[in-house]
Amino acid sequence: MIDHEHFIRQTLKLARKGIGKTATNPLVGAILVKVENGEGRIIAKGYHTGYGKPHAEVEVIRRAKRMGVTDFSNAILYVNLEPCCHHGKTPPCTDLIIQEKIPHVVFGTPDPFKAVSGKGAAQLTAAGIKVEYGFLENVCIEVNKIFFKHIRTQLPWVTLKFAQSLDGKIATASGDSKWISCESSRRYVHQLRTEYDAVLVGAQTVIKDNPQLNVRLTKGRDPKRIIVDGRLRIPLTANVISDKKASNTIILTAKNSNRKKIDQLRKKGVHVYEFPANKFKIDLKAALKKILKEEKIASIFAEGGSLMHGELLKSKLADDVIVFIAPKIIGSGIPSVTGELTKTIGKAVKLKLSSVKPIDADIVIQARIVP
């Protein structure tokens, strides 16, 4: 008997290869399995390699054909997400599946996108194809948590990251913060940056630290750089503006900020978005919806500072946290989160632990924010 969960698990491994590359598209892996004497043998594998590129179903069929397979009459197509049935940047995958006469399709979870949800399965069934789904569904949804969130809320997935001392400080009282975490932790942060569409910081972090917010300690693509700067205070000489990748920088500012400076930034290639503001404080929810739509930013790695972390938590825009805890005690200093989030312990932001692991001398905690 064919173990559907086994092959769906393989599609998830393939899907994860697309992390950080698919923007607003989902992570999808596909496997073609030939059935012989009640057992399955993998013919070909494929996955969605990037935004605007062929979907996983197209990739796996093309690979099978390159290997000389033209008869799919005894094949099962496995995918972790329901095959699409609408015209987007690419044609519907259901049309290709029907055209190639694949008789059996098994997928992990329905697609939440209204143009597909249930319709892909229905179209395949109407064509006489056997369709089964609901295998490892929770795992399939978790792998595509970014996609599911922005489809349902029109907001990007936001991860808060901070490196702190054992007593919860990200810097000393004088502002010194280099380096709280160890070198291995910093290398891991750069790896994480490659997996997100953008890194986000507040203006004060840029003014104080002049970070590059790129990937240097590992291989991988640079994320876009988002600076929340209501008063447009950051200098034109800042690394995120003056380096060769200024076009990778996005500034979110107030509509009544310095018009001349906005023009100067745009001439450098910086993307500047203006929003209504209350005393130069912009609506972060509206801003994140805007850049998701305009810049295809579906995931954000928020690296500070403490005020920004506080605002994202207060606005209920953050989804999870990654905390690097160094075996150091600072005493008086800057806390990892600033702002009054609650007046009582009972209403504090609650977290559900995902993982706890050591990285050299540091401890890394990853936790999901409980809605």
N, C-alpha and C positions, 0 to 999 in steps of 0.2 A: 504493500500500500504506500502511495506517495505521501511523504510528510510535508505538507504545505508550509508549516511554520519553519521548517528547516530552510526552505528556499526563500521565504520572505526574509528570514534573518540574513541570508546572503545578499538580498537586494539592499538591505539597510547598510551593510558594510560598504557596498558600492556607492550608495547615495551619499554617505558621509565624505566621500572623496570630493564632493562639490562644495564643501563648507567654505564660505567666504568668496564664492565665485558666482553664485546664481542670483544675487541681488533680490529682487522681489519674486523671483521664481522659486518653486519648491525644490528640495533635495530629493532626487528620484534615482533609484537604481532599478535595473531590469535584467532578468535572466530568462533565456529560452531553454527549456528542458525537454528532451526527447524521452517519450515513455516507451519502454520495451519490457515485456514480461512483468508488468506491474511495478517496475522500478524506473527511476528517473535519472537521466544522464545529462549533464549540462552541455548544451551546444555552444552557447555564446553568452557573454556578459556585456553590459553597457551601463552608462550613467549620464546624467545631465551635467555636462562639463562647464557650462557657463551661460549667463543671461543672453538670450537671443540665439543660442546655439541649439542644434537638434535635441529633442527630448530623448530620454533614456530608451523609450520603446523604439524610436527610429534608429538610435545607435546600435541596439542589440540586434535588430533585424539586418542592418547593413553589415555588421561584423559577421553574422552567420552566413550571409551571402558571399562575403569575401573568403570565407572558409569553404565555400562550395556547397552550402546547404541551400536548396531551393524548394524542397518539399517540407512543409510545416504541418502536414496532416496528422502527425502523431505527437505534436508539441504542445506544451503548456507555457504560456507567457506569464511570468511572475513579476509584479511591480509592487512597490510599497505604497503607492498612491494611485487612486482611480485614474485610468487613462483619460486624457482630455478629449473633448468632442467639439471644441470651438476653434474658430480661426483667430489666432493672436499673431505673434511674431513668426509662428510656424503653423503649418496645417494641422488639423486634428489627428491625433494618434489613433483614434478609433477607426478612421477611414483606412489608414495603412494596415491595421490589424485585420480588418474585414477583407481588404484587397489581397492580403497575403494568405487568407484562408486559415488563419490560426484558430483551431477549434475550441480552445479552452484558455480562459484568462483568470488568474487568481491575483487579487490585490489586497493590501493590508487594511487601508482605511479609505472611506469616501473622501473626495476633494471638497473642502468647504466653500470653494468659489462657486457662486450661484450659477454661473454659465455651465458648470461641469457637474456639480453635486447631484449624484444619482443619474444624471442624464447620460454620462459616459457608459455606465453599466447597462442602462436601458437600451442604448443604441446597439451595443454589442449583442445583448440578448435578442433584440429584434432581428438581428442578422443571423440568428441561429447558433451563436457562440455560447458555450457554457461559461457562466460567470459565477465566481465565488469570492467572497471577501469577508473581512472581520478577523484576520489572522494577525496576532501580535499588535492589535489595533492601538493600544495605549503606547507601545514603544514607537510605532509609526508616527503617532501624533507628536510625541516628545521630540523625535528627530526633526520634525518640521514645525517645532514650536514657533519659530520666527514667522514662517509663512502663515500658520493658522492665526497668529495674533494680528498681523496686519490685514489679513482678509476680513477678519471679524470686527476689528476696531479702527482700521485705517491709521494705526500707530505702529512705529517700529518697536522691536524688542530692545529693552535697555538693561544693560548689565552695569552695576556700580562696581568699580574696582578701587581699592585703596590699600596701601602698605602702611602698617601702623606698628607702634611699639606694643608691648604687652599691656600697657595701661591706656591704650586707645588713642595715642597721639600720632599725627602724621608729620609733625614738625615740632621743633623746640619753640619756646616763646619768642625767640628772635627770628623765627622763620626758617631755620636751617633744617633741611630734610634729606640731604644727600650723605650717605645712603642709609635709609632705615633697613631696607630688605637686602638680602644677599645677592651676589651676582647671578646665581642660578635662578632665583626668583625673577630678577629683571629680564633674564633671557626668556623665561616662560611668559612674561607679560608681552614681550615682542612677538612671541608665537601667537598669543591670543589676539593681538592686533591684526594679524593676517586673516583671522577668522571673522572679523566684523567689517561691515561696510564703512563705518566711520568711528573715529575717536572724538569724544566731546569733552571740553573743559570750559571753565569760566574765564573771564578776562583776567582776573587777578592771578590765576595760575600762569598765564602767558606773561604778564608783566613781571611777576616775581622770578619765575624759573626760566623763561624764554625757551620752552621745549621745542623739539623738532616734530614730535608726535608722528614719527614714521617708524619703519622697521629696519633695524640695523644689526641686532644681535642674533638674527636668524634669517633664513631665506623666506621670501614670500612677498606678496604685493603690499604696497602701502595703502592703508585705509584713507578715506577722505578725513579732513580735519575740521571739526565744527567748533567754533568759538562763540559762546554766548556773551555778548558785549553790548548791553543796552545803551551805555553812554559812549560807546566807540572810543574806549580809552587806550586800546593796545597801540603801541608805536608802529610806524610803517617799517621800522628796521627789525621787527620781530622775525624770528626764523620762519614762522608759518606764513609770513607774507613776503619776505625778501629772498627765500630760496628759489630753486629752479622749479618747484612744484606748487607755486602760488595758486595755480588753477585747481589744485586739490583742496584748497581751503575755502570753507564756508563760514561767513559771519552772520549771526542772527542779532539784529540791533533794533532800536526803537525808531519809529518813523520821524521823530523830531530830533534825531541825532545829527551830527555834523555833516551837512550836505557835501561840502568840499572834500572832506575826507572819504566819504562814500565814493565819490567820483575817482579819487586817487586810487583807492583800493581796487575798483573795477578796472581801471586802466592797467593794473598789475596782473589782472586775470582772476582776482579773488571774487567769489560768488557772494554777493551781499543781499540778504533778505531783510526787508523792513516790516515791522509789525506794530500795531497800536500798543501803547505801553502806559502803565500807570507809574509816574515818576521814574521813567526809563526802565521799569521792570516789565519785560515782555511776557506774554502768555505762552509758556513753554509747550503746552499741549497743542495749541494752534501752530506753533513753530515746527514741532516735530511732524505733525500731519502734513505741513507744507513741504518739508524737505523729503518726506517719504514719496510724495507725489511728484515733485519736480526733479529730485536727485536720485530717485530709486534707492534710497537708504532705508533698508528694512531692519538693520541691526546696528546698535550703537554701544560702544564701550566707553562708559563715562569714567574718566580718570581724575576728576576733581574740579575744584577743591572742595573743602568741607561745606561751604555755602551751597555749591552746586548740588552736592549729594543731598543736602537737606531739602533743597527746592524740588528735586526730582522725587524724593520720598513723599514730601508734603503734597505734591500734585498727583501722587499715585501713578507716576509714569514709569517707575523702575520695576523690573520683573525679577531680577536676582542680583546677588552680590558675590564678589570674589574678594576675600580679605587675606592679605599676606601679613602674618603676625610674626614680628621679629623678637627674639629673646632679649629685649632691651626695655628699660624703664626710664622714662623721660621726666615725669613729674609735670610741672607747669608747661603747657605747650598748646598746640593747635589740635583740637579733637578731629576725629575722622569725619564726623557729621556735625554740622552746626544748624541750629534752628529749633524752635519749639515744635516738636512733632506730636507731643501728648502732654497732658497735665497729670495723667495717672498711669501707673505701671500696667494696669489692666488693658489700656488702650494703646500700648506701645506697638510699634511695627513688629509683626511676628514673622519668624523665618522657619522654614523647614529645611533641615540639613540635607544636602545632596552628597557631599563628600568632604572628608578631612584627610589631608595627607601632608607628610613632611617634604620639604625641599631644602636639602642641606640643613642649616640651622633653623630655618623658618618653618612655620606651619601655614598651610593654605586651606582656607575654609570656603567652600562654595555652598550657597544656600538659596532657596527659592523664597521670594516674598509671598506670604500668605495673603490672598485678596481679602 
